[in-house]
Amino acid sequence: MNHLQLSYSTIDRFIDTIWSEKGLSKLTLDAYQQDLKLFAQWLDKQDLTLIEASQTSILEYMAFKVDQKSAARSNARLLSTLKQFYRFQVRTGQREENPTELISAPKLNRNLPDNLSEKDCDNLLNAPDIKSEFGLRDRCMLELMYSSGLRVSELVSLELNQLNYNLGLIRLTGKGNKERVVPVGEEALFWIRKYIKESRPVLRKEQRPTDALFLSSRGSGITRQAFWQHIKKYLTIAGLKDSYSPHSLRHAFATHLLNHGADLRTVQMLLGHSDLSTTQIYTHVAQARLQALHEKHHPRG
């Protein structure tokens, strides 16, 4: 077995273990695996395996990534992956010391999320042509995302049995396989009922039965990529800048709740954030909005 094969085998054991121990999502595991494989390939050119990498090797690779114009956030994630990987190797006796132990993570400036105003959200929600089955589906998806703060991955993977009409609730499985239940507003419930009654049967056609709530033209569940393309079209129709994304509705959900008096803990639970510090970024958006309103309307603003 050559150096690269040894490294790949080590990566597979690591990925299998953290999957069973932490229940991480496939997207997160894929990102870890990709980071480690690229590092393994770089080390292979120096006739080294991942297990043999030194602190100097890791620092040189990080410098190489910077030279390659890798984004700061990507580099921070890479270092986090390496720290977890080498902690695992020490724990399982593959190494005696952790070469990442004394390497500090770079401080990242947390960019405030692009903020859709309430009027912007109205314009975006009204953009789909609800006379078509696709437009009605998209209106329903946008309303639900804004109503409940769903992640795009949660939205497109929804199944019929996750929705309770009588209680107005959706049961979700988010990051790390953590379950949460979120309320659905009356407006979103109206569009869900309308979509299921009028559009979904048409989209299903004569395909085999599927539990997916939101269907594509093929009769199967719509993908994240397809939904993103629709969002881009509706942003243009609504006259909004193309720097917004599907995630912008989730940001708007959190920010508008805070603007209307919701407390941070409630927003944290609704968003499914495990760490309150992740939610606190939205308070800056809300505070900035309130400050702007104060300056505009207060006689001594």
Buried (B, 14 or more C-beta within 10 A) or exposed (E): EEBBEBBBEBBEEBBEEBBEEEEBBEEBBEBBBEBBBEBBEBBBEEEBBBBBBEBEBBEBBBEEBEEEEEEEEEBBBBBBBBBBBBBBBBEEEBBEEBBBEEBEEEEEEEEEBBBBBEEBBEBBBEBBEBEEBBBBBBBBBBBBBBBBBBBBBBBBBBEEEBBEEEEBBBBBBBBEEEEBEBEBBEEBBEBBEBBBEEBBEBBBEEEEEBEBBBBBEEBBBBEBEBBBEBBEEBBEEBEBEEEBBBBBBBBBBBBBBBBEEBEBEEBBEBBBBEEEEEBBBBBEBBEEBEEEEEEEEEEEE
